[in-house]
Amino acid sequence: MIKYRIILIIIILSMAGTVHGGPQENVDEHLEDTHQGGEIIPAKGNFVAAPIPISNPTVGTGLQAALLYLHPKKDNSQSHNSTSGIGGMYTDSNSWIAGIFHDGYWADDIYKLTGYLGGGDLNLEYYGIGDDPNLSDNPIDYKLTAFSFSPRIQRRIPSTEHWYAGIHYLFIDTDTIFETSEEIPGLPDFQGEIRTAGFGLIASYDSRDDNYYPAKGQRFQAMWTNYGETWGGDQKYNKFSTFMNHYQPIIDKTVLALRCNFQASEGDVPFFDRPYLDIRGVARTRYMDQFTLSVHAEGRYKFRPRWGVIAFVEAGWFDEDIGSLTSGRTIVSYGGGLRWQVTKEKKLNLGLDFAISTDDNAFLIRIGEKF
């Protein structure tokens, strides 16, 4: 999952590590295998272009566009789907972002490579750290200009079927302007530049039957990252994040998806890179602290081969002390959504969700599943 990333993963990478696709019917005929004289010709790779509306509490309402390449797979291959693409976004808050990404599997899933590069200008709201009573109802507007680059590579651990280990690197160069003059006339706006860079280790487990729309299996990941001058950054701190997803078929065409997500940090962590609550209907800059924990449950039902609906409930907690993490305020979100599979052969969904949260109600248009 925000690592300003807070927005690079919202938009550019609402695609990387989740699902990729676009609503073009004529892609179907290119994805289907063809038969010539009894010989099976494997499906070729395909390009999919998609302009998609975006609406969320973090950046507002606007349009995102994506040009995706769905990589071909060997005939009868059980490996996961690989996707590359470029994407961009502009919203009514005058925020924009653009970037490229790759989410790839090769050698029958022995290796996994994920990476992105992008940047843009984001007009956001600062709610403080933790549950700040002075800012919760009156956040300070700020502008974040960011450039980010992050490669990640993993290899399957020998003599195992689903376990992986790897490394990753993250570089973020930001220029931030807090519009304090609007809050206190006569006070100049505050401006600062922060360069963040970190190197870390990853361990993961992945037994999903499909990485676009899993119906059974599990996905686990634990990642530790050390930030500092050694890796090209300005500030020294550490972050740890882990999540566990479980997918369970219930009855015909119905899947129960469960998720638990935990994030922790220590040291001189920049305000924009602190652990956050990733809950639908809540701005991703709204609840940030030293520790966050969230749980998610979602039911998915396909009533037609390419049409489905979902219902979800999510809850999260945040605190500066891990010992009191779940005893504080609980943030809740629930709602439902509609799914349309954009290609016949690959389970790529375009989704529309409606979320009712502790803070607000929101429509969320997404490429792929939440998790």
N, C-alpha and C positions, 0 to 999 in steps of 0.2 A: 500495500500500500500505500501522510502529506509530506512531502519533503520537498519543498517548493520546487518542487514536488507538491506542496499544498495544492497548486493548481495544475502544474504540469501533469500530474497523475489524474487530476479531475478531467481534463479535456484531452490533451494529446494522448495521455495514457489511461483514459477511461477505456482505451483500446489495448494497451500493452499489458499482458498478464491476465487479461480477462477475455474479451471476445471482440471480434472484429467483423465488420460486414456492412452492407448497404443495401437499400431496397431497389434492386434491379432484377426484374423477372428473367431477362434474357441471359443472366449468368447461369441459370439452370442447365441450359443445353450444352454449355461448355464444361460443366462439372461432371456430366454423366459419361460413363464409359460407353464407347461405341464398339460395335462388333463388325468386323470385315472378314468374311470367309472363315468364321469360327475363331478368329484371333481377337483377343481382348486388348484394346488400346487404352492404356490408363488415362485417367482424367488429367488434363493439363493444368498448369497454374493459371490463375485468372486475376484480372484487375477488376476492382469494384470501386466506383466513384459514388459518393453519397453526401449531399447536403442535408444536415440534420438539425432541427431546432434544438436549442438548449435552454433550460430554465432551472435554476437552483438558487438557494438562498445565499450562496457565497459570491457569485459573480453576476447574477441577474439573468436577464432573458436576452437571447440573441441567436446566432447561427454558428454551427460548427460544420466544417467540411472536411472530408477525408478521402484520400485516394489510397486504397489498400491493395496489396498483392497477396492472394491466398496461394501459398506454395503448394505444388503438387506432392502427392504421396505415392509411394510404390504400390502396385496392385496388391490388395489384401493386407496392406501394412496396418499394424495396430498402433503405430506411433501417434503422438498428439499432432494437432494441426499447428503449422508454422505460418506466421503472418508478418508482413512488413508494410510500412505505410508512412504517409505524410499527413499532417492534420493542422488545422487552424481554427481559431474561434474569435468572434467579436460579439460583445454584448452591449446592452443599453447603459451599462455603467462606464462605457468607454474603455473597457478592458479588452485586450487582445493578446493572443498567444499563437505561436506556430512552432512546429517541430517535426522531427522524424523519429521513428521507433522501429524496433525489430523484436519479435518474440519467436524464437526458433528452437526446434528440436531436430537432431540429426543422429545418424548411426543407430537407428531403432531406439531412440530416446536415451542413448547412453550419455549424450551431452545436451545441455540446455544453455542457450545464450539469449539474454534479454538486455536491451539497451535503448537509451533515448538521448536526444539532444534537442534542446529547444529554448525559447525565451519569449519575453513579451512584457507588456505593461499591464498591471492589475490594480484596479481601484477597489480597496477593501475596507473593512471596518475592524478596529482594534477593540476588543472587549476586555482586555487585561488578561492576567494569568490567574487561573482559578475562577472562583465565583466572586468577582469584584463588584460590590454593590454600587460603586461610583460609575462603573462603565457598562454594567449589564443592560441598562435601559438607554444609556447615552454614549454609545461607542464613538471613538475618535476615527475620523476618516484618514486613510493613508494610502499612498501610492507605492507600489512595489515594482521596480524594474528588475527583472531577473533573467539570468542565463544559467542553464543547468545542463550537466552532462553526466551520465551514469551508465557504465557497462556492468554486466553481471554474468558470470559463467559458473556452471555447475557440472559435475560429472557423477554418474551413478557409481555408488560405492561397490567395488568388486564383491562378488558372491552374494549380492542382494538384488532384489527385483525392483524395489520402489524407493530405496534410500539414495539421497544425493548429498554431496558436499561441494562447497565452492567458495568463491571470493567475489567481492564487489567493491566498486569505487564510486564516490559521489563528489561532484564539484558544483557549487552554487555561488554565483557572483551576483550580489543584490545591491541595489541603491534604493533606499527607503526615504520617503518624505511624509512626515506626520503633519497634517493640516491643523496644527494647534491654534493658528490665528483665527480659525472659525469658531473655536470653543471659547477662547479668551482674546477679544480684540486687543490689538497692540502687541501681542506676544508673537514673535516670529515663528514661522514653521520650522520644525526640526528635521534635519536631513542627515543621514548617515549611510555609509557603505560598509557592507560586511561580506567577506569572502569565506565560504564554508567548504571544507574538503575533508573527506573521511574515507578510510579503508576498513573493510570488515569481512567477517566470516559468515557463511550461510550453511545451515543444515536443513534438509527438507525431506518430506515423504510424500509420494504422489501415486495413489492407486486408482485415480478417477478413470472411468471408462471413456470419458470425452472431456477435453479441456474447454470446449465451447459451452456445452450444456450437459454437465455431469448428471447421471441418474443414479449412480452408485459409486462407492469408494470413499476415500479420505484424502485430504490434502493438509499437510502440516508444514510449517516453516518456522525456524528460529534464526534470527539475524542479530549479530552484534557489530557495532560500528564505532571505531575510534576516530575522533576528529581532532585536528590540530595543525601546527605548522609543518609537521613531518610530511603531511599529505598535501600541503599547499593552502591551508586555511588560516584564519586569523584567531579563532577561539578554540580552546581545549575543552572537550566534553566527550561523553560516551552515551550511546543509545542502544537499547535492546528492544526488540519487538518479536512477538510470536503470535501465531494464530493456528487454529485447528478447525477445519471444515469437515463435515460429515454429510454424505448424501445417501439417502435411504429410500428405495422404491416402496410405496405403501400399497397401492392397488394399481390396476392397469392405468397407465398414463399419468399417474400421480407420484410426485417425488417430494420428500421432506428434506430440506436443506438446513443444516445447523452450523453456526459459527461462533467461536469465542476468540476475542482479539485482546491482546495485552501489550502495552507499550510502557517503557520506562526510560528515564534519562537522569544524568548526574553531571555536574560541572557547569561551565559557563555556556549554557545552551542559548542560542539566539531565540528571540520570541517567536519567530515564524517557524522554527524547526522543533518546537516542543511537541510531546505526545498530544494527540487530539482525539476527539470522539468522532468516529466515522459512522454517523447515523443519518438515515434519510430524513429530510425535512429540517436539518440543523446545519447552519453554516459551519464550514470546517474550521473557521477561525474563532468559533464561539466558545468552545470549551477546551482549553489547553492547560496542561499542568505538568508536574513531574511524572505522574503516573496516570494512566487511563486504562479502563477495562470496559469491554462491551460484549454483549451476547445478542445473537440474532437467530430468529427462526422464520423460515419461509416455506410455504406450501406451493408447489407448482403443478398445474394441471393442464394437459393438452386436450382440448375438446375437438380439435381438428388436427390433421397431420402437421399443419404449419401455423396453427393458432393456439394460443394458450393464455391462461390467466394465473396470477400469483396473489397470495395474501401473506403479509409479513407483520412481525412485531419485533422491536428492537429496544434494548435498554443499555444505558452506559453510566459509568461513574468516573470521577476525576478528583485528584487530590495531590497535595504535595507530600503526603506521608502514605506509604503503602499500607501501613497498619490500619489506617482509617479510610481506606479507599472505598469500601462498599457501605460504610456507615453514613456517608454524606448524602447530598442531594442526588436523586435518581432522575436521569433524563430518559424519556420514553418516546418512541415513535411507532406508529402502526399505520397500516393502509393496505392498498392493493394495486394491481397493475395489469396491463395487457401486453402480450408478447406476440410478435409476428416473426416467423423464421424466414429470412430473406433469400435463402437458397434452398433448393429441394434436397441436395445431397449433403450439405453441411449444416449443422445445428446452430446457425448464427442468428441470434434474435435481436430485433429492434424492440425496445420496450418503452412503455409509458407508465410511470408510477405516480400515485397520489399518496402523499404522506401527511399525517396529522401528528405533529410533535409537541413536546412541552412548550416550544417557543412559537411555532407558526404552522401554517398549512402550506404545502408546496407541491407543484407538479414537477416531475423529474423525467426527462427524456434521456434515454441511455442507449448505448451500444453494448449489448450483452447483459449478463446477469450481474447482480451486485457482488456475488461471491460464488 
